[in-house]
Amino acid sequence: MRLRAGPDRSRHLPAAPPAPRRPEQPYATGSALVVEHDAAHLKYDGRSYRLTMRRLLRNTGTEPVTRYLIRVSVDRYPGDPERSNAHYRAHPLTWDELALTANCRGEAMRWQAKHDRDAFKEVWLLFDNEHGRFPLYPGESVWIEYAYTVGDDKWGNWFQRAVRLPTEQLEVQLSFPADLNPVVWGTETSMTAEASSLRTPPVRSDDGDLRQFTWVTATPALHARYRLEWRFRARPERDTDQGEFR
């Protein structure tokens, strides 16, 4: 006896809705960080750059935050990846030269390397040290500060900020020796548009032997990149080192 095949009901079943795409969130489930104020100060002494980052973080989630992710990425020859890779294989960025320090609530923060590559470092800053823990609880805000150094043989004439968390105010200050006669300009890049000039210019001020440039913007777009570039008119051009601080 031959059985007759029934109707193919699978053709009439509604398609399952796609799973919602989860946003990038490297922190604990239930946490949601907002940066109330992001202030970066990059100081050049003629040989090396020292970056000091201050961030006012607010936990808008339901779970305590116990760590914060930072990145350092350098690229001396961004238009020539083979040459750049060869340069960093011969001259890798090292933890010793970075001399990374971090603090919160007047306490030193421990840190752990997440990725350690020749031209890229990713680091967890931990809200604890050998004396105790000081997590960021829901509803709280706290300043953290971290700093590190990169020589100008591995860095260069631009400083880029990538907005990876919701941010209410972003501030960048560049300090150079005045006798180098620096000039500064900047560009903005979003996920939907190519690089364009900053909507407002960096503001110049002189402080003794230093020439400073300050740029501030409110509510920068998420995933936008803001890049400040400079040239030292009193020093002959040489091979520029390129990099990115985040």
C-alpha positions in Angstrom: 0.0 0.0 0.0 1.4 3.4 -1.0 0.9 6.2 1.4 0.1 9.6 -0.1 2.3 12.5 1.0 0.5 15.1 3.0 0.7 18.8 2.2 4.0 20.5 2.8 3.0 22.6 5.8 6.5 24.0 6.3 5.9 26.4 3.5 3.1 28.1 5.4 4.9 28.4 8.8 5.9 32.0 9.6 9.6 32.7 9.5 11.2 33.0 12.9 12.1 36.6 13.7 15.9 37.2 13.7 17.5 37.4 17.1 18.1 41.0 18.2 21.7 42.0 17.6 23.4 42.6 20.9 25.4 45.8 21.2 29.1 45.5 22.0 29.4 45.5 25.8 32.6 44.2 27.3 31.3 44.6 30.8 29.2 42.5 33.1 25.7 41.7 32.1 23.4 44.3 33.6 26.0 47.1 33.6 25.7 50.2 31.4 28.4 52.8 31.5 28.0 56.4 30.5 30.9 58.8 30.3 29.8 62.1 31.8 33.1 63.9 31.0 36.0 62.6 29.0 39.2 64.8 29.2 42.4 63.9 27.4 45.7 65.8 27.8 48.5 64.9 25.4 51.9 66.6 26.3 54.9 66.4 24.0 58.4 67.2 25.4 60.3 67.0 22.1 61.0 63.3 22.3 58.0 61.5 23.8 54.2 61.9 24.3 52.6 61.5 27.7 48.9 61.0 27.6 46.7 61.6 30.7 43.1 60.5 30.5 40.4 61.6 33.0 36.9 60.1 32.7 33.9 60.6 34.9 32.0 57.4 34.6 28.3 56.8 35.6 26.9 53.3 36.1 23.3 53.4 34.8 22.9 49.6 34.9 21.8 47.2 37.6 25.1 45.5 38.4 28.4 46.9 39.9 31.2 47.6 37.4 34.5 46.1 38.5 36.7 46.9 35.4 37.1 49.3 32.6 38.7 48.6 29.2 41.3 50.9 27.5 43.2 50.5 24.3 46.5 51.8 22.8 47.0 51.3 19.0 49.9 52.7 17.0 50.6 52.7 13.3 53.7 54.5 12.0 52.9 53.9 8.3 49.1 53.7 8.0 49.3 53.7 4.2 51.8 50.9 4.1 50.8 48.0 6.4 53.7 45.8 5.4 56.2 48.5 6.3 54.4 49.3 9.5 54.3 45.6 10.6 57.9 45.3 9.9 58.7 48.4 11.9 56.8 47.1 15.0 58.2 43.6 14.7 61.7 45.2 15.0 60.5 47.9 17.5 57.5 46.6 19.4 55.6 48.8 21.8 56.5 47.6 25.3 54.8 47.7 28.7 58.0 49.2 30.3 58.0 52.2 27.9 54.3 52.8 28.4 54.7 53.1 32.1 51.0 52.8 32.6 49.5 54.1 35.9 45.8 54.3 36.9 43.9 55.5 39.9 40.3 55.9 41.2 38.9 57.4 44.5 42.5 58.1 45.5 43.4 54.4 45.1 45.8 52.9 42.6 44.0 50.6 40.2 45.4 47.2 39.3 45.5 46.4 35.6 45.5 43.2 33.5 46.6 42.9 29.8 43.8 41.6 27.6 45.8 41.8 24.3 49.5 42.3 23.9 50.7 42.8 20.4 53.6 44.6 18.8 51.5 47.7 17.9 48.3 47.2 20.0 47.6 46.9 23.7 44.2 46.3 25.3 44.0 46.6 29.1 41.5 46.0 31.9 41.7 48.7 34.6 40.4 47.0 37.7 38.5 48.7 40.5 40.6 47.0 43.2 44.1 46.7 44.5 46.0 44.8 47.2 44.3 46.8 49.9 40.6 46.2 48.8 37.9 46.7 46.2 36.0 49.8 45.2 33.5 48.9 42.4 31.3 51.4 40.7 27.8 50.6 41.9 24.5 51.3 40.1 23.6 55.0 40.2 27.1 56.1 41.2 29.6 58.3 39.3 33.3 58.3 39.8 36.5 59.8 38.2 39.2 57.5 37.0 42.5 58.7 35.7 45.2 56.8 33.7 48.4 57.8 32.0 51.1 56.4 29.8 54.0 57.3 27.5 54.8 56.6 23.9 58.1 57.8 22.2 57.8 59.9 19.0 59.7 57.1 17.2 56.4 55.1 17.6 53.9 57.8 17.7 53.4 60.9 15.5 51.6 64.0 14.4 48.0 63.0 15.1 45.8 62.1 18.0 42.5 60.2 17.5 39.6 59.6 19.8 37.1 56.9 19.2 33.7 57.3 21.1 32.9 53.8 22.2 30.5 54.6 25.1 27.7 57.2 25.3 29.6 60.4 26.2 28.2 63.7 27.4 31.3 65.9 26.9 34.6 65.2 25.2 37.6 67.5 25.7 41.1 67.2 24.2 44.1 69.4 25.1 47.4 69.3 23.3 50.6 70.8 24.8 53.7 71.3 22.7 57.0 73.2 23.2 56.3 76.7 21.9 59.7 77.0 20.2 58.5 74.2 17.8 55.9 76.7 16.5 53.1 74.1 16.2 49.9 74.4 14.2 46.9 72.2 14.8 43.7 71.2 12.8 41.2 68.4 13.1 38.7 66.1 11.4 35.6 64.2 12.3 34.5 60.8 10.9 31.2 59.0 11.6 29.8 55.6 10.6 27.8 57.3 7.9 30.1 60.0 6.6 33.7 60.4 5.5 36.2 62.7 7.3 35.2 66.4 7.5 36.6 69.4 9.3 35.8 69.8 13.0 32.7 72.0 13.4 34.7 74.2 15.9 38.4 74.9 15.8 40.9 74.0 18.6 41.5 77.1 20.8 45.1 78.2 21.1 46.7 79.5 24.3 50.3 80.1 25.4 51.6 79.2 28.9 55.3 80.0 29.3 57.3 77.7 27.2 54.2 75.7 26.2 51.7 76.3 23.4 48.4 74.6 24.1 45.4 73.8 21.9 42.0 72.8 23.5 39.0 71.4 21.7 35.7 70.6 23.3 32.4 69.1 22.0 29.2 68.2 23.7 27.3 64.8 23.2 29.7 63.4 20.6 28.1 60.8 18.3 28.6 57.2 19.4 31.2 55.5 17.2 32.5 58.8 15.9 36.2 59.4 15.6 37.7 62.8 16.2 41.2 63.3 15.0 43.6 66.2 15.7 46.7 66.7 13.6 49.6 69.0 13.9 52.8 70.2 12.3 55.9 71.7 13.8 56.8 74.6 11.6 60.2 75.2 13.3 61.3 71.6 12.8 62.0 70.0 9.4 59.5 67.3 8.4 60.6 63.7 8.9 58.9 60.4 8.7 55.7 60.8 10.8 54.7 58.2 13.3 51.0 57.6 13.4 48.9 56.3 16.3 45.6 56.2 18.1 44.8 56.6 21.8 41.3 55.5 22.9 
